[in-house]
Amino acid sequence: MESKDSNLASTKAPLPSGLSIVNEQEKHGDDNVSCVSFINHAEIAWHERRKEWVGDQSKKPHRMTKEPVISWSTTYEDLLSTNQHFPRRIALAEMVDFLVDIWHEDGLYD
C-alpha cells in the first residue's frame, strides 16, 4: 500500500500556492480506506480578508428604513419645475424606482 501512495504522490503535478490535498486514513473494520480531502487555503484567506473589510455584520446595528424623499404623488414636472434642494439626498434606488414608474406611466419603459 505504501508503494502505491508514494508512486501516486510522485506522479502528481505540484499544486498552485494556497491549495493542498490532505490524506486522511480511516479504518472501517478490517479494510483500510484512504480519503482525500481538498482544502482551498486561498478561499479561506479570501473569506478572512473579506471579514476584515466588511466587519462582523452581527455586531452592526440594523439601519432603520427611512421615509422616501420623493413623495408617491410627486410628478416628473414637479421635480423639473423647482430649483429647491431636497431635505436630504435621494438614494439611487429611490430615484430609479421613481423614474421607472414615470416611464411606465408614459409608456416609455416596457
C-alpha positions in Angstrom: 0.0 0.0 0.0 2.9 2.4 0.7 4.3 1.9 -2.7 1.0 2.9 -4.3 0.9 6.1 -2.3 4.5 7.1 -3.0 4.0 6.4 -6.7 0.8 8.4 -6.7 2.4 11.3 -5.0 5.4 11.3 -7.4 3.2 11.4 -10.5 1.0 14.3 -9.4 1.8 17.8 -10.6 2.6 20.4 -7.9 -0.5 22.3 -6.7 -0.6 26.1 -7.1 0.2 28.1 -4.0 -2.6 28.2 -1.5 -4.0 24.8 -2.4 -3.3 21.5 -0.7 -4.7 18.0 -0.5 -4.8 16.2 2.8 -4.9 12.4 3.0 -6.9 11.1 5.9 -6.7 7.4 6.8 -10.0 5.9 8.2 -10.2 2.3 9.4 -13.5 0.6 8.6 -13.5 -2.9 10.0 -10.5 -4.8 8.6 -10.2 -2.7 5.4 -8.0 0.5 5.3 -9.7 3.2 3.3 -7.9 6.3 2.2 -10.0 9.5 1.9 -8.6 12.5 0.1 -9.9 16.0 1.2 -9.3 19.2 -0.7 -8.5 22.3 1.3 -8.6 25.6 -0.6 -6.4 27.8 1.5 -6.8 30.7 -0.9 -10.5 30.7 -0.4 -10.2 30.6 3.4 -7.8 33.5 3.3 -10.2 35.4 1.0 -13.1 34.9 3.4 -10.9 36.1 6.3 -9.8 39.2 4.4 -13.4 39.9 3.5 -14.5 39.7 7.1 -11.8 42.2 8.0 -13.0 44.5 5.2 -16.8 44.2 5.8 -16.6 43.6 9.5 -18.8 41.5 11.7 -22.3 42.0 10.4 -23.9 40.6 13.5 -22.4 43.5 15.6 -23.6 46.3 13.3 -26.9 47.9 14.1 -29.6 47.4 11.6 -30.5 50.5 9.7 -34.0 51.8 10.1 -35.8 52.2 6.8 -36.2 55.9 6.1 -39.2 57.6 4.7 -38.7 58.2 0.9 -37.5 61.7 0.0 -39.7 61.8 -3.1 -43.4 61.5 -2.3 -45.5 58.9 -4.1 -47.6 61.8 -5.5 -44.6 63.7 -6.9 -44.7 64.0 -10.7 -41.8 64.4 -13.1 -42.9 68.0 -13.8 -42.8 68.7 -10.0 -39.2 67.8 -9.9 -38.3 69.8 -13.0 -40.3 72.9 -12.1 -38.4 73.8 -8.9 -34.8 74.5 -8.1 -35.2 74.0 -4.4 -32.9 71.4 -2.7 -34.4 68.3 -1.2 -34.3 68.0 2.6 -31.8 65.2 2.2 -30.1 63.2 -0.5 -32.2 60.9 -2.6 -31.0 57.3 -2.7 -30.1 56.0 -6.1 -32.6 53.1 -5.7 -35.4 55.5 -4.9 -34.7 57.7 -7.9 -34.5 54.7 -10.2 -37.9 53.5 -8.9 -39.4 56.9 -9.4 -38.1 57.2 -13.0 -39.2 53.7 -13.9 -42.7 54.4 -12.5 -42.9 57.6 -14.6 -41.6 55.9 -17.7 -44.2 53.1 -17.2 -47.0 55.7 -17.0 -45.8 57.4 -20.2 -45.4 54.0 -22.0 -41.6 54.5 -22.4 -40.5 51.5 -20.4 -41.6 48.1 -21.4 
